Amino acid sequence: TVVPGDGDYGRARRCLNGFRGDRVWQQQAVIKVRSAQQVASAVRCAAAAGVTVTPRAGAHGFENEACSGQLIIDISPLDTFSISTGSNVVQFGSGHLHGQLYKKLNDVGLAVSGGTENSVGLGLWLRCG
């Protein structure tokens, strides 16, 4: 957990796209999680405290929305990857970036349709699917 005043706070809260420079948020904390259980705990705690939450994998967002919550939950460590070779069914963690997933799929002769920006986090890009 990183909070304002910590040496790593500036790096931990950064966004990759500064298109909307007028939209700058001051997060109360940035938490880097290592499991879905930690995500659930952080969300429950934030909800109980009335704190807004934004999950973030790549910190990329045209409107800087990847940095909009009072609490940022950094899901980038959730980057598991497995493939069932018999059926070519792929399971991957929500912390992947487009570029990371493209590389892993390419290595086994597979591909997925997506964008051209390798730094986009898949956790939010795929949130509706």
Secondary structure, 3 states (H helix, E strand, C coil): CECCCCCCHHHHCCCCCCCCCCCCCCCCEEEECCCHHHHHHHHHHHHHHCCCEEEECCCCCCCCHHHCCCEEEECCCCCCEEEECCCCEEEECCCCEHHHHHHHHHHCCCCCCCCCCCCCEHHHHCCCC
